[in-house]
Amino acid sequence: MMNFREVLQSTPIFEKIAQVVQEIDIETYVVGGYVRDMLLKRYSKDIDFVCVGSGIEVAKQVAKRLDPSLEVAYFKNFGTAMFKWQGVEIEFVGARKESYQRDSRKPIVENGTLADDQKRRDFTINALAISLNKADYGALIDPFNGLEDLKRKLIRTPLDPNITFSDDPLRMMRAIRFASQLGFDIVPDTFEAIVDNVERIKIVSQERITDELNKVILSNPPSYGFKLLFQAKLLAIIFPVMSALHGVDVINNKKHKDNFYHTLKVLDNLSEHSGDLWHRWSAILHDIAKPPTKRFDPKVGWTFHGHEDKGARMVPAIFRKLKLPMDQHMRFVQKLVRLHLRPIALVKETVTDTALRRLLFEAGDDLEALMALCRADITSKDHNRVARYLKNFDKVEQKLKEVEERDRIRNFQPVITGTIIMETFGLKPCKEVGLIKTAVREAILDGKIRNEYEQAFHYMKQVAEKYGLEVESE
């Protein structure tokens, strides 16, 4: 039996907890993710303990010993208690056994033994426990060969996977998430059980599903998790618009690329440079409207005209359905989806300053994120072609930098405001105020006038004359 006494002794919290549980004589074990991550030499920000007895009582006693001022959160219905200590979340739970009803993933819970508690764990690598008890302090309790699965990089369930996934279908998402995060394989019978129980995911709340999906997106590379979700037929249920990207149509020997695998390549490319969740979501959704915009033109082959605009319009509904935040994160993703083709159009030698100014204005503070997405979107198998496109993007970025230094268009505000227009022509808020303001802004972006008061004011008067407006007083 392996013993981790020295490892426990190197972390003060374990020695302190061991002293308490040995004094009050309640069997206690470090369990689950912390043990797994410790063995994998990964950082873990929370530690879970199982107590054969009252987890709440152990938490109270430990907190009092560590720091009498610690606030302990209790959840009597679940027999759990937790507190934060030195930046680490520490949770205690009484050992339990569970049974499930068909229409719910919420178990009926009873007090149990450590063995009962390990049986209810989702995967063998999460069923590992280390004793804090005097008789076998530091001993690894591993009834399902989780240590061997860690070494062999395998995800499997402790018990019959069909029962495991039918009881709690979220575990299907968790299996794929852990495989994606850790770079592990799901053993065949466990994966087959996911396929067989895929419809059960429908009883899980969208918030829980999306939380796991986001963890897949943040893994490296994220494409691995998405391929597993697709192969298991889970993706078609939880994210059908992404699953719809899959497939290639052929007419007159002309075919388009598989937009599902292209999207995954873009996501992986972007993930090499960005760990931001919402930036990665922009890669996932950048071509999301290609299926509904797909057309075949006998002269040019397959087209996806307007997919960037339609995709941007689809983003809010997708975020709403997935229970993602309808805030600045959604608007950031929507903006990048809408603009993702624009820099590609600027690679021509003849690109105008007007086009550069407009991109600077529309992208604003998100220009760097947009350019990173565009670079990731170059996925040709022809390495020379990729290198050529990337070199062109270097030129575009240099031109953007030069225009911005000269014109200061990025995030600019026109010097002519609605208030100035109303005061000049004696107007109240009306359609004409908006039209004049827009015309001045467009003239600045087109380079007809500079964003300086005298020029802009003169131009404003010229526009106003078209609407029969005269300066009230000069």
Secondary structure, 3 states (H helix, E strand, C coil): CCECHHHHHCCHHHHHHHHHHHHHCCEEEEECHHHHHHHCCCCCCEEEEEEECCHHHHHHHHHHHHCCCCCCEEECCCCEEEEEECCEEEEEEECEEEECCCCCCCCEEEECCHHHHHHCCCCHHHCCEEECCHHHCCEEECCCCHHHHHHHCEECCCCCHHHHHHHCCHHHHHHHHHHHHHCCEECHHHHHHHHHCHHHHHHCCHHHHHHHHHHHHCCCCHHHHHHHHHHCCCHHHHCHHHHCCCCCCEECCEECCCHHHHHHHHHHHHHCCCCCHHHHHHHHHCCCCHHHHCEEECCCEEECCCHHHHHHHHHHHHHHHCCCCCCHHHHHHHHHHHHCCHHHHCCCCCCCHHHHHHHHHHHHHHHHHHHHHHHHCCCCCCHHHHHHHHHHHHHHHHHHHHHHHHHCCCCCCCCCCHHHHHHHHCCCCCHHHHHHHHHHHHHHHCCCCCCCHHHHHHHHHHHHHHCCCCCCCC
